[in-house]
Amino acid sequence: MPWPKAHKQETRERIVAAAAAAFREGGISDVGVAQLMDRAGLTHGGFYAHFTSKDEIVAEAFAHAAAQTREQMGGSHDALAYANKYLSETHAAHPERGCPLAAMGSELVRGSARVRRALAANLQKRLEQLYALVSASSAAQRRWRAAGALACMVGGLTIARGLSDAQREEFLADCRAFLKDTLED
């Protein structure tokens, strides 16, 4: 007897969630299909019943992780609050639950066209989210501040993860201070 369609969709979503965490934690190239299926509590052979390729799961896992990050950051009412939340110790300490741009961005830009389209769509959404939070006297200044803030946040989080705990805390504080000066009128 075949599984109901709802079961197949739930299983697919479980694989995507497991892949989103695994790729953020271990990197795209270092996590194989067998590992992510194991993480989802499934056998390796079931992967191709849900996905045609690893590229397909990478694109979907990235979109899933990006939506999680947008949701986590969504309660911020201004760009500085958003930046402070993003550049937190907790966010830096848990790449598996954090921003996929900081965790796997350098791999995504070298991905397939499908993966790069998912990346571009996310970047546009993230910039729009920040643009809406930034205050400035002109649209051009808002755009510049949103772009600079995003670059500082993603780059800052990426660098912070390579530092010791004490260095990481100080570096994140420096990034937050820089953005405070940059984002406040």
C-alpha positions in Angstrom: 0.0 0.0 0.0 1.5 3.4 -1.0 2.1 6.1 1.5 -0.4 9.0 1.5 0.7 12.2 -0.2 0.8 14.0 3.1 3.4 11.5 4.4 5.6 12.1 1.4 5.5 15.8 1.8 6.2 15.6 5.6 9.2 13.3 4.8 10.5 15.8 2.2 10.2 18.7 4.7 12.0 16.6 7.3 14.8 16.0 4.8 15.0 19.7 3.8 15.1 20.8 7.5 17.9 18.2 8.3 19.8 19.3 5.2 19.5 23.0 6.1 21.0 22.3 9.5 23.7 19.9 8.2 24.9 22.2 5.4 25.1 25.2 7.7 27.0 23.2 10.3 29.3 21.1 8.1 29.3 22.8 4.7 27.8 21.8 1.4 30.7 19.9 0.0 31.5 18.0 3.2 28.0 16.8 3.8 26.9 13.9 1.6 23.5 12.6 0.8 23.9 9.6 3.2 24.8 11.9 6.1 21.8 14.2 5.6 19.4 11.3 5.2 20.9 9.8 8.4 20.3 13.1 10.1 16.7 13.0 9.0 16.4 9.5 10.4 16.0 8.0 6.9 17.9 5.6 4.7 20.2 6.8 1.9 18.1 5.1 -0.8 15.0 7.2 -0.1 16.7 10.4 -1.2 16.0 10.0 -4.9 12.3 9.5 -4.2 12.2 13.1 -3.1 15.0 14.9 -5.0 16.6 14.6 -8.4 20.1 15.8 -7.2 22.1 17.2 -4.4 21.8 20.6 -6.1 18.0 20.4 -5.7 18.3 19.8 -1.9 21.0 22.5 -1.6 18.7 25.1 -3.2 15.7 24.0 -1.0 17.7 23.7 2.2 19.1 27.2 1.6 15.7 28.7 1.0 14.4 26.9 4.2 17.3 28.2 6.3 17.0 31.7 4.8 13.3 31.8 5.7 14.2 30.7 9.3 16.7 33.5 9.6 14.3 36.1 8.2 11.7 34.9 10.8 14.2 35.0 13.6 15.2 38.6 12.7 11.7 39.6 11.9 10.8 41.1 15.3 13.3 43.9 14.9 11.8 47.4 14.5 14.9 49.2 13.3 18.1 48.3 11.5 20.2 48.6 14.6 18.1 46.1 16.6 18.2 43.8 13.6 22.0 44.1 13.5 22.4 43.6 17.2 20.3 40.4 17.1 22.2 39.1 14.1 25.6 39.8 15.6 24.9 38.1 18.9 27.0 35.5 20.6 24.2 33.0 20.3 23.9 33.4 16.6 27.7 33.1 16.2 27.8 30.0 18.4 25.1 28.1 16.4 25.7 28.0 12.7 23.4 25.1 12.3 20.5 27.3 13.4 21.8 30.6 12.0 22.1 32.6 8.8 23.0 30.4 5.8 24.7 33.3 4.1 27.3 33.4 6.8 27.5 29.7 7.1 27.7 28.6 3.5 27.7 31.7 1.3 31.1 31.1 -0.3 29.9 27.6 -1.4 26.6 28.9 -2.7 28.1 31.4 -5.1 29.9 28.5 -6.8 26.7 26.4 -6.9 24.5 25.5 -9.8 22.3 28.1 -11.6 19.4 26.9 -9.4 21.4 27.5 -6.2 22.6 30.9 -7.3 19.0 31.9 -8.2 18.0 30.9 -4.6 20.9 32.9 -3.2 20.1 36.0 -5.3 16.4 35.8 -4.3 17.3 35.6 -0.6 19.8 38.4 -0.9 17.2 40.6 -2.4 14.7 39.8 0.3 17.2 40.4 3.0 18.2 43.8 1.5 14.5 44.8 1.2 14.0 43.8 4.9 16.9 45.9 6.0 16.0 48.8 3.6 12.6 49.0 5.3 14.3 49.3 8.7 17.0 51.8 7.8 16.4 55.5 8.3 18.1 58.0 6.1 17.3 61.3 4.4 17.3 59.8 0.9 16.4 56.5 -0.9 20.0 56.2 -2.1 21.4 56.6 1.5 18.9 53.9 2.7 20.1 51.6 0.0 23.8 52.2 0.8 23.2 51.7 4.5 21.2 48.5 4.0 23.9 47.1 1.7 26.7 48.1 4.1 24.9 46.7 7.1 24.2 43.4 5.4 27.8 43.1 4.3 29.1 43.9 7.8 26.7 41.5 9.5 27.3 38.5 7.2 31.1 39.2 7.0 31.3 39.9 10.7 29.5 36.8 11.7 31.7 34.7 9.3 34.9 36.2 10.7 33.7 35.9 14.3 33.2 32.2 13.9 36.9 31.7 13.1 38.0 33.4 16.4 38.5 32.2 19.9 35.5 32.8 22.3 37.1 35.9 23.8 38.1 37.3 20.5 34.7 36.5 19.0 32.9 38.4 21.7 35.1 41.5 21.2 34.9 41.4 17.4 31.1 41.1 17.5 30.9 44.0 19.9 33.1 46.0 17.5 30.9 45.2 14.5 27.8 46.2 16.5 29.5 49.5 17.5 30.5 50.2 13.9 26.9 49.6 12.7 25.5 51.8 15.5 27.6 54.7 14.3 26.7 53.9 10.7 23.0 53.4 11.1 22.1 56.2 13.5 21.4 59.6 11.9 
